[in-house]
């Protein structure tokens, strides 16, 4: 390669880096800030704080713990954070952005912008702090549930879960997500529905129908749906006949899941119809012994 060509490539690289830096700085400049840090940075710090707490205690939001600096900073930004958090949830990586990111990661002068897969989870932590205060963002989040990207839709449902009962307007789109073919998508939808306090009678019949359909045609695993029914506790009593049938007629994971669900939904019936001794004998091979 000639010297002139090498110089041309170097000049082009500098120009690309300069344009990328200018674009990134302009974007970052529009982001809400508090105490000298951007909203994204506070979300990152808060996620690290909560993850550390989970590693210590096995719980997020350690009871009695004083709110950390990041949590307070996000609360201070308040609803001004919502437009940016919604943009983060729906972030996409264009081919140009990926190329620029590949170039920028080879240097240390210009700060590397976050990829979409990094932005989206951080946004959920922002909604975690704001909770019900983030209700004005619900309509925009509902619109994002039409996004073709599965990960965008999943992050949206996590954000709605964080908002809680104030996200009640999202119940129809969350209910539709219960029919998603993906296990993680169905589970995420259920957790969101439970968080917004949807009555069991609005969801349980659909879950029962799904289990019975899968049992009939043998087209898929329904253990995760049984776990969903268990979450509703006594509100899922309509599922007792189906769960009893599974507990009596099937073996392995499905029987274990059905029995556990019955213990929570209708304990007295479970003890009579599924003798504990028989259940323990069946699951004994699954239990790790010293």
C-alpha positions as CSV (number, residue, x, y, z in Angstrom):
1,X,0.0,0.0,0.0
2,X,1.4,3.4,-1.0
3,X,2.2,6.1,1.5
4,X,-0.3,8.4,0.0
5,X,-3.1,5.8,0.4
6,X,-2.1,5.2,4.1
7,X,-2.2,8.9,4.8
8,X,-5.6,9.1,3.1
9,X,-7.0,6.3,5.3
10,X,-5.6,7.9,8.4
11,X,-7.2,11.3,7.5
12,X,-10.5,9.5,6.9
13,X,-10.3,7.8,10.2
14,X,-9.6,11.0,12.0
15,X,-12.6,12.7,10.3
16,X,-14.9,9.7,11.2
17,X,-13.7,9.9,14.8
18,X,-14.2,13.6,14.9
19,X,-17.8,13.3,13.5
20,X,-18.5,10.5,15.9
21,X,-17.2,12.4,18.8
22,X,-19.2,15.5,17.9
23,X,-22.4,13.5,17.4
24,X,-21.9,11.6,20.7
25,X,-21.2,14.9,22.6
26,X,-24.3,16.5,21.1
27,X,-26.4,13.5,22.1
28,X,-25.0,13.3,25.5
29,X,-25.5,17.1,25.9
30,X,-29.3,16.6,25.6
31,X,-29.4,13.9,28.3
32,X,-30.6,15.0,31.8
33,X,-27.9,15.4,34.3
34,X,-27.6,15.7,38.1
35,X,-24.6,16.4,40.3
36,X,-22.3,16.5,37.3
37,X,-23.2,13.0,36.0
38,X,-25.6,12.0,33.2
39,X,-28.8,10.0,33.7
40,X,-27.2,7.0,32.0
41,X,-24.2,7.1,34.4
42,X,-26.5,7.3,37.4
43,X,-28.5,4.3,36.1
44,X,-25.3,2.4,35.7
45,X,-24.2,3.2,39.2
46,X,-27.6,2.3,40.6
47,X,-27.5,-1.0,38.8
48,X,-24.1,-1.8,40.3
49,X,-25.3,-0.9,43.7
50,X,-28.4,-3.1,43.5
51,X,-26.5,-6.0,42.0
52,X,-24.0,-5.8,44.8
53,X,-26.8,-5.8,47.4
54,X,-28.3,-8.9,45.7
55,X,-24.9,-10.7,45.8
56,X,-24.7,-9.9,49.6
57,X,-28.3,-10.7,50.6
58,X,-30.0,-12.4,47.8
59,X,-32.4,-9.5,47.5
60,X,-32.8,-6.3,45.5
61,X,-33.9,-3.2,47.6
62,X,-32.4,-4.4,50.9
63,X,-35.0,-3.5,53.6
64,X,-34.0,-0.6,55.8
65,X,-31.1,0.4,53.6
66,X,-30.7,4.2,53.1
67,X,-31.2,5.3,49.5
68,X,-27.8,5.5,47.7
69,X,-26.4,8.5,45.9
70,X,-27.4,7.2,42.5
71,X,-31.0,6.5,43.6
72,X,-31.3,10.1,45.0
73,X,-29.8,11.6,41.9
74,X,-32.3,9.8,39.6
75,X,-35.2,10.9,41.9
76,X,-33.9,14.4,41.7
77,X,-34.1,14.3,37.9
78,X,-37.6,12.9,38.2
79,X,-40.0,12.9,35.3
80,X,-37.5,14.9,33.2
81,X,-35.7,11.5,32.9
82,X,-38.7,9.8,31.2
83,X,-38.2,10.9,27.5
84,X,-34.6,9.8,27.6
85,X,-35.4,6.5,29.4
86,X,-38.0,5.7,26.8
87,X,-35.4,6.4,24.0
88,X,-33.0,4.1,25.8
89,X,-35.5,1.3,25.9
90,X,-36.2,1.6,22.2
91,X,-32.6,2.1,21.2
92,X,-31.4,0.5,18.0
93,X,-27.9,0.0,16.6
94,X,-27.7,1.2,13.0
95,X,-25.1,-0.3,10.7
96,X,-23.3,3.1,10.8
97,X,-23.4,3.2,14.6
98,X,-21.9,-0.3,14.8
99,X,-19.1,0.7,12.4
100,X,-18.3,3.8,14.4
101,X,-18.4,1.8,17.6
102,X,-15.9,-0.6,16.1
103,X,-13.6,2.2,15.2
104,X,-13.9,4.1,18.5
105,X,-13.1,1.1,20.7
106,X,-9.6,1.0,19.2
107,X,-8.8,4.4,20.8
108,X,-9.0,6.0,24.2
109,X,-9.5,9.7,23.3
110,X,-13.2,9.7,22.5
111,X,-15.6,8.1,24.9
112,X,-17.3,5.1,23.3
113,X,-21.1,5.4,23.1
114,X,-23.2,2.6,24.5
115,X,-24.6,-0.1,22.3
116,X,-28.4,-0.6,22.4
117,X,-28.0,-3.9,24.2
118,X,-26.2,-1.9,27.0
119,X,-28.6,1.0,27.0
120,X,-31.9,-0.9,27.3
121,X,-31.1,-2.7,30.6
122,X,-29.8,0.5,32.2
123,X,-33.2,2.2,31.4
124,X,-35.0,-0.4,33.4
125,X,-33.0,0.7,36.5
126,X,-34.1,4.2,36.0
127,X,-37.8,3.1,35.9
128,X,-37.0,1.0,39.0
129,X,-36.1,4.2,40.9
130,X,-39.0,6.3,39.6
131,X,-41.7,3.6,40.1
132,X,-45.2,5.1,40.0
133,X,-43.8,8.5,39.2
134,X,-43.0,7.2,35.7
135,X,-46.7,6.8,34.8
136,X,-46.5,9.5,32.1
137,X,-44.2,7.2,30.1
138,X,-46.7,4.3,30.0
139,X,-48.3,5.3,26.6
140,X,-44.9,5.5,24.9
141,X,-43.9,2.2,26.4
142,X,-47.1,0.6,25.1
143,X,-46.3,1.8,21.6
144,X,-42.9,0.2,21.9
145,X,-44.6,-3.2,22.5
146,X,-45.3,-3.1,18.7
147,X,-41.5,-3.1,18.0
148,X,-40.3,-6.0,15.9
149,X,-37.2,-6.5,18.2
150,X,-38.0,-9.0,20.9
151,X,-35.5,-7.6,23.3
152,X,-37.1,-4.1,23.0
153,X,-40.4,-5.6,23.9
154,X,-39.0,-7.6,26.8
155,X,-37.3,-4.5,28.3
156,X,-40.5,-2.6,27.9
157,X,-42.3,-5.2,30.0
158,X,-39.7,-5.0,32.7
159,X,-40.1,-1.2,32.8
160,X,-43.9,-1.6,33.1
161,X,-43.3,-4.1,35.9
162,X,-41.1,-1.5,37.7
163,X,-43.9,1.2,37.3
164,X,-46.4,-1.1,39.0
165,X,-50.1,-0.5,39.4
166,X,-49.8,2.9,37.7
167,X,-49.1,1.0,34.5
168,X,-52.6,-0.6,34.5
169,X,-53.3,0.8,31.0
170,X,-50.7,-1.6,29.6
171,X,-52.7,-4.7,30.7
172,X,-54.1,-5.5,27.2
173,X,-50.6,-5.6,25.6
174,X,-49.1,-7.5,28.5
175,X,-52.0,-10.1,28.3
176,X,-51.3,-10.6,24.6
177,X,-47.6,-11.2,25.4
178,X,-48.7,-14.3,27.4
179,X,-49.2,-16.0,24.1
180,X,-45.7,-15.2,22.9
181,X,-43.8,-18.4,21.8
182,X,-40.8,-17.4,23.8
183,X,-40.5,-18.7,27.4
184,X,-38.7,-15.6,28.7
185,X,-41.3,-13.3,27.0
186,X,-44.2,-15.1,28.6
187,X,-42.6,-15.1,32.0
188,X,-41.7,-11.4,31.8
189,X,-45.2,-10.6,30.8
190,X,-46.6,-12.5,33.8
191,X,-44.3,-10.7,36.3
192,X,-45.4,-7.4,34.8
193,X,-49.1,-8.3,35.1
194,X,-48.6,-9.5,38.7
195,X,-46.8,-6.2,39.5
196,X,-49.7,-4.1,38.1
197,X,-52.0,-6.1,40.3
198,X,-54.2,-7.6,37.6
199,X,-56.9,-9.8,39.2
200,X,-56.4,-13.5,38.6
201,X,-59.8,-13.9,36.9
202,X,-58.5,-11.7,34.0
203,X,-55.5,-13.9,33.3
204,X,-55.9,-17.4,34.8
205,X,-58.5,-18.6,32.3
206,X,-56.2,-17.9,29.4
207,X,-53.3,-19.7,31.2
208,X,-55.5,-22.7,31.8
209,X,-56.6,-22.8,28.2
210,X,-53.0,-22.6,27.1
211,X,-51.9,-25.5,29.3
212,X,-54.8,-27.7,28.2
213,X,-54.1,-26.9,24.5
214,X,-50.4,-27.8,24.9
215,X,-51.3,-31.0,26.8
216,X,-53.7,-32.1,24.1
217,X,-51.5,-31.7,21.1
218,X,-48.2,-32.2,22.8
219,X,-46.8,-29.2,21.0
220,X,-44.7,-27.7,23.8
221,X,-43.6,-27.5,27.4
222,X,-46.0,-25.8,29.8
223,X,-44.1,-26.0,33.0
224,X,-43.5,-22.3,32.9
225,X,-47.2,-21.6,32.5
226,X,-47.8,-23.7,35.7
227,X,-45.3,-21.5,37.5
228,X,-47.3,-18.5,36.3
229,X,-50.5,-20.0,37.7
230,X,-48.7,-20.5,41.0
231,X,-47.9,-16.8,41.2
232,X,-51.7,-16.0,41.5
233,X,-52.1,-18.2,44.6
234,X,-55.7,-18.7,45.7
235,X,-56.9,-16.5,42.8
236,X,-56.0,-19.4,40.5
237,X,-58.5,-21.9,42.0
238,X,-60.1,-22.4,38.6
239,X,-56.9,-24.1,37.6
240,X,-57.1,-26.8,40.3
241,X,-58.8,-29.5,38.1
242,X,-56.1,-29.1,35.4
243,X,-53.3,-29.1,37.9
244,X,-54.7,-32.2,39.7
245,X,-54.9,-34.0,36.4
246,X,-51.2,-33.2,35.7
247,X,-50.2,-34.2,39.2
248,X,-51.9,-37.5,39.0
249,X,-51.2,-38.5,35.4
250,X,-47.7,-37.1,34.6
251,X,-44.2,-37.5,35.8
252,X,-41.1,-35.4,36.1
253,X,-40.9,-31.6,36.0
254,X,-44.6,-31.0,35.0
255,X,-45.8,-33.1,38.0
256,X,-43.4,-31.3,40.4
257,X,-44.6,-27.9,39.1
258,X,-48.3,-28.8,39.3
259,X,-47.9,-30.1,42.9
260,X,-46.0,-27.0,44.0
261,X,-48.7,-24.9,42.4
262,X,-51.5,-26.8,44.2
263,X,-49.7,-26.4,47.5
264,X,-50.0,-22.7,47.1
265,X,-53.3,-22.4,45.4
266,X,-55.4,-25.0,47.4
267,X,-53.2,-26.7,50.0
268,X,-55.9,-28.9,51.5
269,X,-56.8,-30.4,48.2
270,X,-53.2,-30.9,47.3
271,X,-52.4,-32.9,50.4
272,X,-55.4,-35.2,49.9
273,X,-55.1,-35.7,46.1
274,X,-51.3,-35.8,45.9
275,X,-49.9,-37.7,48.9
276,X,-46.6,-36.2,50.1
277,X,-44.9,-39.6,50.4
278,X,-45.6,-40.5,46.8
279,X,-44.4,-37.1,45.7
280,X,-41.2,-37.3,47.7
281,X,-40.4,-40.7,46.2
282,X,-40.9,-39.5,42.7
283,X,-38.7,-36.4,43.1
284,X,-36.0,-38.2,45.2
285,X,-33.8,-38.9,42.1
286,X,-33.8,-35.1,41.3
287,X,-32.6,-34.1,44.8
288,X,-28.8,-33.7,45.4
289,X,-27.7,-35.6,48.4
290,X,-24.5,-35.3,50.4
